[in-house]
Amino acid sequence: MYGITTCDTIKKARVWLESRDVPYRFHDYRAEGIEAERLNGWVGKVGWEKLLNKGSTTFRELPDKDKEALDEKKAKKLMLAKPTMIKRPVLEVGDGILVGFKPDVYEATVK
């Protein structure tokens, strides 16, 4: 699971996983960053639009010039520079990933 420790959604997802004895490793973006190769893989699976959290405080505080004319290349550069802009949590499950936390989706996907 990828995210930041202070995120309420991360806390809910962790409680969900732990209450079902689902093993996971937590990767804190703030402490550990994110590797370009991993981010590229995620973008290839779900698209940069799903990963970039435009509602995050980090994104909203960017200068307007950084938010204009977003495309995949620019979005990936922003997320690598400030991983707190990546929607949370990102949970790798098998060959796929889940972005965000919805208990019904976790129930159907996480075994």
Helices and strands as residue ranges (DSSP letters): E 2-3, H 8-19, E 27-28, H 29-32, H 36-46, H 48-51, H 57-60, H 64-67, H 72-81, G 83-85, E 90-93, E 96-99, H 103-109
